[in-house]
Amino acid sequence: MSFKDKPKREGGKPFDRDRKDTAKPKKTFDLGPRPARKAAAPAAEATDATAGKPERISKILARAGVASRRDVERMIMDGRVRLNGQVLDTPVVNATLSDRIEVDGEPIR
């Protein structure tokens, strides 16, 4: 049985009635020259602003490409991560980019 074979139901479809003209007014675009864009801020300024902000060490190491945050937390629990010469025993540590971070004896950055 196909749709053509089915009997029609009584009543009209809701879209059969006349619709109000709800069309939005058409936008006109100025085809003249565009104004010059503002220069993007250099990336160095963004890193300088965030250098003093403490972040979780797992986030810093994940951004550095060492491992994912969860894997970094496992590495910390295994005693493979040092912060300023001290072995970390918990991943709940905030660090800044100025701190010395080592993974398996190799410095990050």
MMTF fields as JSON, N, C-alpha, C and O atoms, coordinates in Angstrom:
{
  "mmtfVersion": "1.0.0",
  "mmtfProducer": "UNKNOWN",
  "numBonds": 435,
  "numAtoms": 436,
  "numGroups": 109,
  "numChains": 1,
  "numModels": 1,
  "chainsPerModel": [1],
  "groupsPerChain": [109],
  "chainIdList": ["A"],
  "bondAtomList": [4, 2, 8, 6, 12, 10, 16, 14, 20, 18, 24, 22, 28, 26, 32, 30, 36, 34, 40, 38, 44, 42, 48, 46, 52, 50, 56, 54, 60, 58, 64, 62, 68, 66, 72, 70, 76, 74, 80, 78, 84, 82, 88, 86, 92, 90, 96, 94, 100, 98, 104, 102, 108, 106, 112, 110, 116, 114, 120, 118, 124, 122, 128, 126, 132, 130, 136, 134, 140, 138, 144, 142, 148, 146, 152, 150, 156, 154, 160, 158, 164, 162, 168, 166, 172, 170, 176, 174, 180, 178, 184, 182, 188, 186, 192, 190, 196, 194, 200, 198, 204, 202, 208, 206, 212, 210, 216, 214, 220, 218, 224, 222, 228, 226, 232, 230, 236, 234, 240, 238, 244, 242, 248, 246, 252, 250, 256, 254, 260, 258, 264, 262, 268, 266, 272, 270, 276, 274, 280, 278, 284, 282, 288, 286, 292, 290, 296, 294, 300, 298, 304, 302, 308, 306, 312, 310, 316, 314, 320, 318, 324, 322, 328, 326, 332, 330, 336, 334, 340, 338, 344, 342, 348, 346, 352, 350, 356, 354, 360, 358, 364, 362, 368, 366, 372, 370, 376, 374, 380, 378, 384, 382, 388, 386, 392, 390, 396, 394, 400, 398, 404, 402, 408, 406, 412, 410, 416, 414, 420, 418, 424, 422, 428, 426, 432, 430],
  "bondOrderList": [1, 1, 1, 1, 1, 1, 1, 1, 1, 1, 1, 1, 1, 1, 1, 1, 1, 1, 1, 1, 1, 1, 1, 1, 1, 1, 1, 1, 1, 1, 1, 1, 1, 1, 1, 1, 1, 1, 1, 1, 1, 1, 1, 1, 1, 1, 1, 1, 1, 1, 1, 1, 1, 1, 1, 1, 1, 1, 1, 1, 1, 1, 1, 1, 1, 1, 1, 1, 1, 1, 1, 1, 1, 1, 1, 1, 1, 1, 1, 1, 1, 1, 1, 1, 1, 1, 1, 1, 1, 1, 1, 1, 1, 1, 1, 1, 1, 1, 1, 1, 1, 1, 1, 1, 1, 1, 1, 1],
  "groupList": [{"groupName": "MET", "atomNameList": ["N", "CA", "C", "O"], "elementList": ["N", "C", "C", "O"], "formalChargeList": [0, 0, 0, 0], "bondAtomList": [1, 0, 2, 1, 3, 2], "bondOrderList": [1, 1, 2], "singleLetterCode": "M", "chemCompType": "L-PEPTIDE LINKING"}, {"groupName": "SER", "atomNameList": ["N", "CA", "C", "O"], "elementList": ["N", "C", "C", "O"], "formalChargeList": [0, 0, 0, 0], "bondAtomList": [1, 0, 2, 1, 3, 2], "bondOrderList": [1, 1, 2], "singleLetterCode": "S", "chemCompType": "L-PEPTIDE LINKING"}, {"groupName": "PHE", "atomNameList": ["N", "CA", "C", "O"], "elementList": ["N", "C", "C", "O"], "formalChargeList": [0, 0, 0, 0], "bondAtomList": [1, 0, 2, 1, 3, 2], "bondOrderList": [1, 1, 2], "singleLetterCode": "F", "chemCompType": "L-PEPTIDE LINKING"}, {"groupName": "LYS", "atomNameList": ["N", "CA", "C", "O"], "elementList": ["N", "C", "C", "O"], "formalChargeList": [0, 0, 0, 0], "bondAtomList": [1, 0, 2, 1, 3, 2], "bondOrderList": [1, 1, 2], "singleLetterCode": "K", "chemCompType": "L-PEPTIDE LINKING"}, {"groupName": "ASP", "atomNameList": ["N", "CA", "C", "O"], "elementList": ["N", "C", "C", "O"], "formalChargeList": [0, 0, 0, 0], "bondAtomList": [1, 0, 2, 1, 3, 2], "bondOrderList": [1, 1, 2], "singleLetterCode": "D", "chemCompType": "L-PEPTIDE LINKING"}, {"groupName": "PRO", "atomNameList": ["N", "CA", "C", "O"], "elementList": ["N", "C", "C", "O"], "formalChargeList": [0, 0, 0, 0], "bondAtomList": [1, 0, 2, 1, 3, 2], "bondOrderList": [1, 1, 2], "singleLetterCode": "P", "chemCompType": "L-PEPTIDE LINKING"}, {"groupName": "ARG", "atomNameList": ["N", "CA", "C", "O"], "elementList": ["N", "C", "C", "O"], "formalChargeList": [0, 0, 0, 0], "bondAtomList": [1, 0, 2, 1, 3, 2], "bondOrderList": [1, 1, 2], "singleLetterCode": "R", "chemCompType": "L-PEPTIDE LINKING"}, {"groupName": "GLU", "atomNameList": ["N", "CA", "C", "O"], "elementList": ["N", "C", "C", "O"], "formalChargeList": [0, 0, 0, 0], "bondAtomList": [1, 0, 2, 1, 3, 2], "bondOrderList": [1, 1, 2], "singleLetterCode": "E", "chemCompType": "L-PEPTIDE LINKING"}, {"groupName": "GLY", "atomNameList": ["N", "CA", "C", "O"], "elementList": ["N", "C", "C", "O"], "formalChargeList": [0, 0, 0, 0], "bondAtomList": [1, 0, 2, 1, 3, 2], "bondOrderList": [1, 1, 2], "singleLetterCode": "G", "chemCompType": "PEPTIDE LINKING"}, {"groupName": "THR", "atomNameList": ["N", "CA", "C", "O"], "elementList": ["N", "C", "C", "O"], "formalChargeList": [0, 0, 0, 0], "bondAtomList": [1, 0, 2, 1, 3, 2], "bondOrderList": [1, 1, 2], "singleLetterCode": "T", "chemCompType": "L-PEPTIDE LINKING"}, {"groupName": "ALA", "atomNameList": ["N", "CA", "C", "O"], "elementList": ["N", "C", "C", "O"], "formalChargeList": [0, 0, 0, 0], "bondAtomList": [1, 0, 2, 1, 3, 2], "bondOrderList": [1, 1, 2], "singleLetterCode": "A", "chemCompType": "L-PEPTIDE LINKING"}, {"groupName": "LEU", "atomNameList": ["N", "CA", "C", "O"], "elementList": ["N", "C", "C", "O"], "formalChargeList": [0, 0, 0, 0], "bondAtomList": [1, 0, 2, 1, 3, 2], "bondOrderList": [1, 1, 2], "singleLetterCode": "L", "chemCompType": "L-PEPTIDE LINKING"}, {"groupName": "ILE", "atomNameList": ["N", "CA", "C", "O"], "elementList": ["N", "C", "C", "O"], "formalChargeList": [0, 0, 0, 0], "bondAtomList": [1, 0, 2, 1, 3, 2], "bondOrderList": [1, 1, 2], "singleLetterCode": "I", "chemCompType": "L-PEPTIDE LINKING"}, {"groupName": "VAL", "atomNameList": ["N", "CA", "C", "O"], "elementList": ["N", "C", "C", "O"], "formalChargeList": [0, 0, 0, 0], "bondAtomList": [1, 0, 2, 1, 3, 2], "bondOrderList": [1, 1, 2], "singleLetterCode": "V", "chemCompType": "L-PEPTIDE LINKING"}, {"groupName": "ASN", "atomNameList": ["N", "CA", "C", "O"], "elementList": ["N", "C", "C", "O"], "formalChargeList": [0, 0, 0, 0], "bondAtomList": [1, 0, 2, 1, 3, 2], "bondOrderList": [1, 1, 2], "singleLetterCode": "N", "chemCompType": "L-PEPTIDE LINKING"}, {"groupName": "GLN", "atomNameList": ["N", "CA", "C", "O"], "elementList": ["N", "C", "C", "O"], "formalChargeList": [0, 0, 0, 0], "bondAtomList": [1, 0, 2, 1, 3, 2], "bondOrderList": [1, 1, 2], "singleLetterCode": "Q", "chemCompType": "L-PEPTIDE LINKING"}],
  "groupTypeList": [0, 1, 2, 3, 4, 3, 5, 3, 6, 7, 8, 8, 3, 5, 2, 4, 6, 4, 6, 3, 4, 9, 10, 3, 5, 3, 3, 9, 2, 4, 11, 8, 5, 6, 5, 10, 6, 3, 10, 10, 10, 5, 10, 10, 7, 10, 9, 4, 10, 9, 10, 8, 3, 5, 7, 6, 12, 1, 3, 12, 11, 10, 6, 10, 8, 13, 10, 1, 6, 6, 4, 13, 7, 6, 0, 12, 0, 4, 8, 6, 13, 6, 11, 14, 8, 15, 13, 11, 4, 9, 5, 13, 13, 14, 10, 9, 11, 1, 4, 6, 12, 7, 13, 4, 8, 7, 5, 12, 6],
  "groupIdList": [1, 2, 3, 4, 5, 6, 7, 8, 9, 10, 11, 12, 13, 14, 15, 16, 17, 18, 19, 20, 21, 22, 23, 24, 25, 26, 27, 28, 29, 30, 31, 32, 33, 34, 35, 36, 37, 38, 39, 40, 41, 42, 43, 44, 45, 46, 47, 48, 49, 50, 51, 52, 53, 54, 55, 56, 57, 58, 59, 60, 61, 62, 63, 64, 65, 66, 67, 68, 69, 70, 71, 72, 73, 74, 75, 76, 77, 78, 79, 80, 81, 82, 83, 84, 85, 86, 87, 88, 89, 90, 91, 92, 93, 94, 95, 96, 97, 98, 99, 100, 101, 102, 103, 104, 105, 106, 107, 108, 109],
  "secStructList": [7, 7, 4, 4, 4, 1, 7, 7, 7, 1, 1, 7, 7, 6, 6, 1, 1, 7, 7, 7, 7, 7, 7, 7, 7, 7, 7, 7, 7, 7, 7, 1, 7, 7, 7, 7, 7, 7, 7, 7, 7, 7, 2, 2, 2, 2, 2, 2, 2, 2, 6, 6, 1, 7, 3, 3, 2, 2, 2, 2, 2, 2, 2, 6, 6, 1, 7, 7, 2, 2, 2, 2, 2, 2, 2, 2, 2, 6, 6, 7, 3, 3, 3, 6, 6, 3, 3, 7, 1, 7, 1, 7, 7, 3, 3, 7, 6, 6, 1, 7, 3, 3, 3, 6, 6, 3, 3, 7, 7],
  "xCoordList": [0.85, 0.0, 0.898, 1.833, 0.637, 1.415, 0.565, -0.619, 1.178, 0.451, -0.69, -1.715, -0.523, -1.567, -2.808, -3.92, -2.622, -3.74, -4.535, -5.662, -3.992, -4.682, -5.857, -5.79, -6.935, -8.085, -7.765, -7.026, -8.314, -8.097, -8.921, -10.033, -8.394, -9.103, -9.877, -9.581, -10.877, -11.661, -10.881, -10.012, -11.199, -10.55, -9.341, -8.65, -9.116, -7.997, -6.732, -6.766, -5.656, -4.383, -4.26, -4.845, -3.524, -3.424, -2.742, -2.876, -2.019, -1.329, -2.184, -1.729, -3.418, -4.292, -4.845, -5.184, -4.945, -5.521, -4.532, -3.337, -5.049, -4.209, -3.277, -3.68, -2.071, -1.094, -0.986, -1.198, -0.652, -0.388, 0.991, 1.856, 1.17, 2.464, 3.428, 3.438, 4.231, 5.164, 6.603, 7.538, 6.772, 8.131, 8.871, 8.304, 10.114, 10.933, 11.294, 11.393, 11.486, 11.908, 13.29, 14.152, 13.471, 14.75, 15.829, 15.601, 16.988, 18.109, 18.825, 18.995, 19.226, 20.017, 21.447, 21.695, 22.355, 23.756, 24.463, 24.236, 25.3, 26.088, 27.253, 28.064, 27.335, 28.387, 29.651, 30.54, 29.739, 30.914, 32.087, 31.992, 33.183, 34.365, 34.108, 33.43, 34.659, 34.495, 35.516, 36.613, 35.147, 36.139, 37.228, 36.989, 38.4, 39.527, 39.256, 38.684, 39.669, 39.489, 40.543, 41.632, 40.19, 41.151, 42.188, 41.87, 43.395, 44.461, 44.23, 43.839, 44.474, 44.306, 45.409, 46.541, 45.057, 46.032, 47.072, 46.71, 48.327, 49.356, 49.154, 48.666, 49.532, 49.361, 50.27, 49.952, 51.364, 52.3, 51.66, 51.933, 50.816, 50.154, 49.196, 49.055, 48.543, 47.601, 48.331, 47.838, 49.486, 50.216, 50.809, 50.927, 51.189, 51.714, 50.64, 50.928, 49.41, 48.325, 47.972, 47.577, 48.11, 47.748, 48.938, 48.772, 50.128, 51.316, 51.239, 51.725, 50.649, 50.59, 49.374, 49.27, 48.453, 47.228, 47.478, 47.919, 47.212, 47.409, 46.317, 45.137, 46.744, 45.826, 46.19, 47.284, 45.256, 45.538, 46.7, 46.821, 47.542, 48.733, 48.357, 49.063, 47.258, 46.839, 46.439, 46.661, 45.854, 45.465, 46.699, 46.746, 47.694, 48.924, 49.631, 50.072, 49.738, 50.427, 49.642, 50.234, 48.322, 47.514, 47.684, 47.774, 47.729, 47.941, 49.336, 49.535, 50.305, 51.668, 51.799, 52.824, 50.782, 50.797, 51.409, 51.762, 51.544, 52.13, 51.171, 51.555, 49.939, 48.91, 47.571, 47.502, 46.513, 45.204, 45.159, 46.02, 44.165, 44.082, 43.98, 44.628, 43.177, 43.019, 44.317, 44.686, 45.012, 46.292, 47.324, 48.132, 47.299, 48.219, 47.928, 48.855, 46.654, 46.307, 46.826, 47.28, 46.767, 47.322, 48.844, 49.418, 49.485, 50.941, 51.333, 52.349, 50.538, 50.814, 50.671, 51.5, 49.626, 49.416, 50.527, 50.829, 51.14, 52.25, 53.578, 54.586, 53.595, 54.806, 55.757, 56.96, 55.257, 56.105, 56.242, 57.022, 55.493, 55.475, 56.066, 55.74, 56.955, 57.558, 57.194, 57.168, 56.912, 56.643, 57.664, 57.672, 58.52, 59.589, 60.445, 60.83, 60.739, 61.617, 60.938, 61.588, 59.657, 58.954, 58.013, 57.283, 58.045, 57.163, 55.738, 55.478, 54.828, 53.423, 52.754, 52.994, 51.911, 51.162, 49.669, 48.904, 49.25, 47.84, 47.728, 48.544, 46.732, 46.563, 45.881, 45.708, 45.492, 44.806, 45.855, 45.973, 46.614, 47.675, 47.561, 47.436, 47.605, 47.618, 49.06, 49.881, 49.349, 50.69, 50.569, 49.532, 51.628, 51.68, 52.692, 53.418, 52.726, 53.669, 55.108, 56.041, 55.298, 56.657, 57.204, 58.406, 56.36, 56.824, 57.586, 57.33, 58.522, 59.283, 58.547, 58.376, 58.117, 57.365, 58.188, 58.675, 58.34, 59.089, 58.219, 57.484, 58.313, 57.639, 58.713, 59.412, 58.848, 59.874, 61.272, 62.122, 61.509, 62.816, 63.101, 64.158, 62.191, 62.398, 61.535, 60.334, 62.133, 61.342, 60.356, 60.624, 59.223, 58.206, 58.456, 58.699, 58.401, 58.67, 60.113, 60.522],
  "yCoordList": [-1.168, 0.0, 1.234, 1.314, 2.165, 3.396, 4.558, 4.397, 5.719, 6.898, 7.262, 7.787, 6.992, 7.327, 6.469, 6.905, 5.246, 4.324, 4.589, 4.108, 5.336, 5.562, 6.509, 7.433, 6.27, 7.185, 8.527, 8.579, 9.595, 10.941, 11.112, 10.593, 11.821, 12.107, 13.399, 14.245, 13.52, 14.745, 15.868, 15.629, 17.074, 18.238, 18.646, 17.82, 19.909, 20.426, 20.47, 20.383, 20.603, 20.729, 22.149, 23.07, 22.346, 23.693, 24.687, 25.897, 24.204, 25.112, 25.479, 26.207, 24.984, 25.313, 26.727, 27.33, 27.27, 28.601, 29.667, 29.41, 30.836, 31.928, 32.375, 32.492, 32.614, 33.072, 34.579, 35.204, 35.14, 36.567, 36.805, 35.93, 37.98, 38.311, 38.611, 39.718, 37.621, 37.773, 37.87, 37.741, 38.09, 38.153, 39.351, 40.432, 39.145, 40.222, 41.168, 40.751, 42.418, 43.331, 42.934, 42.497, 43.094, 42.712, 43.696, 44.903, 43.156, 43.982, 44.507, 43.801, 45.725, 46.284, 46.416, 46.874, 46.021, 46.052, 47.118, 47.269, 47.831, 48.838, 48.129, 47.487, 48.239, 47.55, 48.387, 48.053, 49.455, 50.316, 49.663, 48.513, 50.375, 49.802, 49.576, 50.361, 48.502, 48.166, 48.923, 49.228, 49.224, 49.873, 48.87, 47.663, 49.374, 48.512, 47.847, 48.456, 46.604, 45.869, 46.287, 46.736, 46.127, 46.408, 45.291, 44.133, 45.637, 44.642, 43.737, 44.197, 42.453, 41.492, 41.699, 42.045, 41.482, 41.635, 40.53, 39.387, 40.826, 39.789, 38.739, 39.036, 37.521, 36.419, 36.577, 36.06, 37.26, 37.426, 38.201, 37.918, 39.172, 39.934, 39.052, 39.217, 38.126, 37.244, 36.315, 36.056, 35.814, 34.921, 35.685, 35.134, 36.951, 37.75, 38.005, 38.024, 38.201, 38.481, 37.253, 37.382, 36.054, 34.836, 34.203, 33.184, 34.776, 34.172, 34.157, 33.213, 35.163, 35.225, 34.542, 34.413, 34.104, 33.478, 32.013, 31.257, 31.594, 30.178, 29.303, 29.654, 28.16, 27.176, 25.808, 25.607, 24.868, 23.505, 22.959, 23.228, 22.197, 21.693, 20.729, 20.643, 20.006, 19.088, 19.857, 19.386, 21.031, 21.859, 22.399, 22.423, 22.832, 23.356, 22.265, 22.502, 21.071, 19.981, 19.498, 19.106, 19.523, 19.119, 20.113, 19.715, 21.401, 22.414, 22.321, 22.65, 21.871, 21.717, 20.484, 20.304, 19.641, 18.471, 17.242, 16.3, 17.224, 16.068, 14.887, 13.788, 15.11, 14.068, 14.745, 15.96, 13.948, 14.502, 14.803, 14.354, 15.553, 15.919, 14.69, 14.618, 13.734, 12.525, 11.737, 11.225, 11.641, 10.932, 11.668, 11.035, 12.992, 13.775, 13.516, 13.394, 13.43, 13.154, 11.787, 11.625, 10.796, 9.475, 9.558, 8.928, 10.338, 10.5, 11.149, 10.787, 12.097, 12.755, 11.753, 11.719, 10.943, 9.947, 8.893, 8.306, 8.651, 7.703, 8.326, 7.625, 9.639, 10.31, 10.681, 10.798, 10.869, 11.183, 12.684, 13.091, 13.516, 14.959, 15.696, 15.407, 16.668, 17.51, 18.959, 19.398, 19.694, 21.124, 21.829, 21.651, 22.624, 23.344, 22.396, 22.731, 21.213, 20.258, 19.308, 18.39, 19.488, 18.61, 17.684, 18.121, 16.399, 15.427, 15.685, 15.815, 15.758, 15.999, 14.688, 13.657, 14.737, 13.547, 13.71, 12.761, 14.899, 15.142, 16.058, 16.965, 15.835, 16.699, 18.025, 18.863, 18.217, 19.446, 20.484, 20.859, 20.938, 21.912, 22.965, 22.646, 24.221, 25.312, 25.722, 25.763, 26.024, 26.455, 27.574, 27.736, 28.337, 29.377, 28.948, 27.969, 29.691, 29.356, 29.65, 29.184, 30.414, 30.707, 29.59, 29.565, 28.664, 27.546, 26.547, 26.425, 25.838, 24.811, 23.487, 22.97, 22.95, 21.697, 20.663, 20.922, 19.477, 18.383, 17.141, 16.846, 16.417, 15.126, 14.106, 14.242, 13.092, 12.056, 12.667, 12.176, 13.738, 14.373, 15.352, 15.982, 15.504, 16.43, 17.668, 17.551, 18.855, 20.083, 20.298, 19.944, 20.881, 21.229, 22.67, 23.527, 22.942, 24.251, 24.489, 25.534],
  "zCoordList": [0.0, 0.0, 0.0, 0.797, -0.854, -0.937, -0.445, -0.152, -0.361, 0.105, -0.841, -0.403, -2.109, -3.077, -2.876, -3.169, -2.375, -2.2, -0.935, -0.819, 0.015, 1.28, 1.079, 0.268, 1.825, 1.707, 2.363, 3.346, 1.828, 2.363, 3.63, 3.722, 4.586, 5.827, 5.682, 4.838, 6.532, 6.51, 7.174, 8.012, 6.794, 7.388, 6.576, 5.979, 6.572, 5.806, 6.641, 7.868, 5.968, 6.653, 7.192, 6.622, 8.26, 8.832, 7.887, 8.073, 6.887, 5.984, 4.78, 3.898, 4.733, 3.611, 3.72, 2.702, 4.926, 5.087, 4.606, 4.461, 4.371, 3.892, 5.007, 6.165, 4.653, 5.634, 5.575, 4.536, 6.716, 6.752, 6.152, 6.171, 5.634, 5.065, 6.214, 6.754, 6.578, 7.696, 7.215, 8.005, 5.956, 5.422, 6.011, 6.166, 6.329, 6.865, 5.728, 4.575, 6.049, 4.985, 4.479, 5.241, 3.205, 2.616, 3.045, 3.133, 3.305, 3.731, 2.495, 1.501, 2.585, 1.502, 1.992, 3.107, 1.172, 1.54, 0.723, -0.477, 1.392, 0.72, 0.042, 0.709, -1.248, -1.98, -2.102, -2.885, -1.347, -1.373, -0.672, -0.242, -0.553, 0.101, 1.591, 2.255, 2.078, 3.493, 4.33, 3.862, 5.575, 6.447, 6.827, 6.863, 7.104, 7.462, 8.807, 9.711, 8.923, 10.176, 11.183, 10.826, 12.45, 13.509, 13.53, 13.26, 13.843, 13.907, 15.108, 16.181, 14.918, 16.004, 17.037, 16.699, 18.296, 19.375, 19.261, 18.982, 19.463, 19.387, 20.47, 21.56, 20.155, 21.1, 22.311, 23.382, 22.172, 23.287, 24.434, 25.601, 24.116, 25.173, 25.959, 27.171, 25.288, 25.967, 26.929, 28.027, 26.539, 27.436, 28.607, 29.702, 28.4, 29.508, 30.555, 31.752, 30.112, 31.046, 31.871, 33.03, 31.288, 32.002, 32.714, 33.384, 32.59, 33.184, 34.704, 35.327, 35.313, 36.757, 37.347, 38.567, 36.506, 36.985, 37.323, 36.457, 38.542, 38.864, 38.246, 38.25, 37.716, 37.143, 37.693, 38.219, 37.567, 37.994, 37.18, 35.984, 37.835, 37.156, 36.038, 35.033, 36.2, 35.141, 33.886, 32.771, 34.065, 32.922, 32.206, 30.976, 32.975, 32.377, 31.576, 30.452, 32.159, 31.47, 30.256, 29.251, 30.34, 29.188, 28.045, 26.883, 28.368, 27.327, 26.724, 25.555, 27.525, 27.022, 26.134, 25.476, 26.106, 25.234, 25.862, 25.151, 27.177, 27.852, 27.795, 27.393, 28.192, 28.202, 28.462, 28.652, 28.469, 28.801, 30.296, 31.053, 30.71, 32.134, 33.022, 34.067, 32.612, 33.434, 33.503, 34.56, 32.367, 32.373, 33.225, 33.904, 33.193, 34.026, 35.495, 36.297, 35.859, 37.26, 37.683, 38.816, 36.787, 37.098, 37.258, 38.147, 36.392, 36.477, 37.803, 38.396, 38.262, 39.545, 40.684, 41.594, 40.634, 41.69, 41.687, 42.726, 40.509, 40.419, 40.848, 40.925, 41.131, 41.582, 40.463, 40.698, 39.258, 38.104, 37.852, 36.991, 38.592, 38.332, 39.527, 40.679, 39.228, 40.262, 39.986, 38.836, 41.055, 40.969, 41.841, 43.06, 41.229, 41.934, 42.777, 43.898, 42.232, 42.9, 43.861, 44.36, 44.143, 45.08, 44.308, 43.418, 44.666, 44.024, 44.494, 45.691, 43.543, 43.887, 44.255, 43.627, 45.281, 45.672, 45.427, 45.602, 45.025, 44.738, 43.521, 43.358, 42.666, 41.492, 41.806, 40.921, 43.071, 43.455, 43.851, 45.018, 42.853, 43.07, 41.984, 40.802, 42.398, 41.428, 41.179, 42.095, 39.918, 39.542, 38.525, 37.882, 38.386, 37.362, 36.308, 36.482, 35.226, 34.165, 34.568, 33.914, 35.632, 36.095, 36.982, 37.248, 37.449, 38.267, 37.397, 36.199, 38.02, 37.304, 37.445, 38.549, 36.317, 36.297, 35.546, 34.445, 36.154, 35.531, 35.486, 36.428, 34.378, 34.238, 33.907, 32.903, 34.736, 34.586, 34.501, 33.759, 35.26, 35.31, 34.186, 34.187, 33.222, 32.107, 32.305, 32.55, 32.203, 32.392, 31.242, 30.094, 31.581, 30.592, 30.173, 31.022, 28.9, 28.27, 28.139, 27.633]
}
